[in-house]
Structures are given as structure tokens and as C-alpha cells.
Amino acid sequence: MRTTTRLLTCAVLAGAALFAAPAPALADSTPSPGAAARDGDEEAAPTEAGTTFRTATKIRPDQRATAEASTGDYLYWAFDADAGSTATVRATVKLPEAAARHGAATWQLDVYDGLRRRQACVHGGQAEAAPKDAASVDLSCTLRTVRAWAEPWADDPLPGSYYVRLTVVDLPQEDLGLPVGAEVVATTRDAGGARAVDGALSVPLVPGASGAEVAEAAGDTFSSGWWSSRWLWTAGGGVLGAAAALAGYRLTRGSGRPARVPPGV
């Protein structure tokens, strides 16, 4: 029994060490010259938005972008999301003075992938109605976890660029053209090994970029690969399973000594 207890203790400690072990580096720790230049020359937060997919203003994750526009304009931004991450886009529209408006207005936030396929929002208020006296309206959209690959017929979110479109979809005709202010933030977070899948996309979905630009984006911006925390759980489960099997065998086989034969038999 002491041997069995020691085996179980060692197995538990080994499993805990596996779970706590840090993930190996996905790339060399020395940044590339291009990455170093970008870090040293951080772009200021954008103060205007594009008006089409092709002119969408590029924003970085967690970067707060603003824009001044007219009610009825289509406003576009673009950001990057890597495999295994979950993206959330939040927008705030500062509305015109209530005295200048003629009724309620409904604003909508849409997110499209690099192929301009509209992506479903699993959380958040994608469309919100603002009463006539409201000073602002808040919208949000949380996408499904970005996958490393997908079947050709599927519309799963894949690594690459994502487009954000903000516009009003319902309002009194007299309110078209009134000035508004918009503020947009896109955040991404790692969904963890539970959402990891095997496979990889050959290149990120970055429309309009040249081959060299796509290669640079794949090397510097997108880091998805074979590693995920799911490997830790797989290895730890294997160690614990083997230890449990060994302990069960030792407990059930007995001492191995032959039973004593009663006298006179």
C-alpha cells in the first residue's frame, strides 16, 4: 500500500507540473526589424473611418478609434484576429442634440471576415434603438472563436482581417445628414485549448494585399500553429491514466502468495 500511495502522489505531482508548465515559444524571441520598427513608432489612434470595404481604416486590437460623420453614412474599420482568439467589437455613437431630431433611430454594428462574409454575433446588442432624447447609443458584437481552418462550404471565422461597419438603419427621413460622433474598439482574447483545433490555414485572409505583405502578416501578426494548451491536458491525462492503471493492478493482484492449506486436508 505504501508503494501504491507513493506512485499516486508522484503521478499527481507530475500532472500538476504539466498543467503549470509554460507554453513553448512559437517563434524566436528576437523581434523582426519590421516588428521592432512598428513597436518603436506606434501609430496614433485613427480619427476618421473609411466609407467602403476598400477604404476601411485599420485599427489595432484595444485601440480606440474615433470618427466624425453624418447620419446615414456607412463607417468602416478593419482589424486582425488570429486563430484561437475571440474578438469583441464595441461602438458608441454620440447622437445629435435632441432638439434637432425628429424621432428615434436604430443603429447597427456588423462584422465581416476577409471574404466579406457577414459573421454572426454570439453575444452583444448588434442593433440598438435610440429614443429621440438619447444622447448616445452603445452597440457590441462578440464573434465566434476564430478557427485555424474550415471546410470550403463553411462560413467559420478564419485568421485574417475583419471589417467593422457602423450605420443607422432606421430613422426619420428629416434626420439624415445630422452630425454624429463614433467611437469603436476591437478587442481579442485567447479562447484557450478547449477551442483549439488541428489544421492550419495556408495564409491569412487579408484581401487586397500582395504576396509579400501576406507573408509578412503571417510571420509577424499571425502566430497560429500546432501548439495549444490542449497538449498539456492530453499529456497530463495520459500520465494520470497510466498511474491509475498501475495502482489498480497492484491493489487487485493481491500479495501473490499461495493460500495456506488447512491441516488434515
Secondary structure, 3 states (H helix, E strand, C coil): CHHHHHHHHHHHHHHHHHHHCCCCCCCCCCCCHHHHHHHHCCCCCCCCCECCCCCCEECCCCCCEEEEEECCCCEEEEEEECCCEEEEEEEEEECCCHHHCCCCEEEEEEEECCCCCECCCCECCCEEEECCCCCEEEEEEECCCCCCCCCCCCCCCCCEEEEEEEEEEECCHHHCCCEEEEEEEEEEEECCHHHCCCCCCCCCECCCCCHHHHHHHHHHCCCCCCCCCHHHHHHHHHHHHHHHHHHHHHHHCCCCCCCCCCCCC
